[in-house]
Amino acid sequence: MSYTKYGIRPELVERVKVKMKNQATKDRVKKALDGLSKSDLQDRTKVRKLVRTTAGILQEPLTQVQEDQMISFVLGQRIDPKNTIHLIKLWAMFR
């Protein structure tokens, strides 16, 4: 799995997936991520803020190392939220 190459632990991903099944939590995360552009997801400062915001919504405490790993992962994926193929690849990675 691609995220493990960045040092992100599968246990963390599984906990987040379970928490995202709660519709209210999912809606809050979607609202926080609404309106992002490709350039936003390539800006380290904006991604750091998004990671912190999302971790807060999910009540998932992150260490500085975990936060940096997630930021590196997002930057490394070069995600374009307007590109359906990018979104399908991400969905497949985390399903």
C-alpha positions in Angstrom: 0.0 0.0 0.0 1.3 3.4 -1.0 0.7 5.1 2.4 2.9 2.5 4.2 5.9 3.8 2.1 5.5 7.1 3.9 5.5 5.4 7.3 1.8 5.7 7.9 0.7 2.8 10.1 -2.2 0.6 8.8 -3.7 0.6 12.3 -4.2 4.4 12.1 -5.8 4.1 8.7 -8.2 1.5 9.9 -9.2 3.6 13.0 -9.8 6.6 10.7 -11.9 4.4 8.3 -14.1 3.2 11.1 -14.6 6.8 12.4 -15.4 8.0 8.9 -18.4 5.6 8.8 -20.2 7.9 11.2 -22.2 10.2 8.9 -21.9 13.3 11.1 -18.1 13.0 11.3 -17.9 12.3 7.5 -20.0 15.4 6.8 -17.7 17.5 9.0 -14.6 16.2 7.3 -16.1 16.8 3.8 -17.0 20.3 4.8 -13.4 21.0 5.9 -12.1 19.7 2.6 -14.7 21.4 0.4 -13.4 23.7 -2.3 -9.8 22.6 -2.3 -7.7 22.9 -5.4 -4.6 21.0 -6.6 -2.4 23.9 -5.7 -3.9 23.9 -2.1 -2.9 20.2 -1.8 0.6 21.0 -2.9 1.1 23.8 -0.3 2.8 22.3 2.7 1.3 25.0 5.1 -2.3 24.4 3.9 -1.9 20.6 4.0 -0.5 20.9 7.6 -3.6 22.9 8.6 -5.9 20.4 6.9 -4.2 17.4 8.6 -4.6 19.1 12.0 -8.2 20.1 11.3 -9.1 16.7 10.2 -7.3 15.0 13.1 -9.3 17.3 15.4 -12.6 16.4 13.9 -11.7 12.7 14.1 -10.4 13.1 17.6 -7.2 11.3 16.5 -4.2 12.7 18.4 -1.2 12.8 16.1 2.5 13.0 16.9 4.7 15.5 15.0 6.2 12.5 13.1 2.8 11.2 12.1 1.7 14.6 11.0 4.8 15.0 8.8 4.3 11.6 7.3 0.7 12.5 6.3 1.8 15.8 4.9 4.5 14.1 2.8 2.0 11.5 1.6 -0.5 14.1 0.5 2.2 16.2 -1.3 3.7 13.0 -2.9 0.3 11.9 -4.4 -0.1 15.2 -6.3 -3.8 14.9 -5.9 -6.1 17.0 -8.1 -9.6 16.9 -6.4 -11.2 17.9 -9.7 -9.8 14.8 -11.5 -12.0 11.8 -11.1 -9.2 9.4 -11.9 -7.1 10.8 -9.0 -10.1 10.3 -6.6 -10.7 6.8 -7.8 -7.1 5.9 -7.2 -7.3 7.3 -3.7 -10.5 5.5 -3.0 -9.0 2.2 -4.1 -6.0 2.7 -1.9 -8.1 3.1 1.2 -11.1 0.8 0.6 
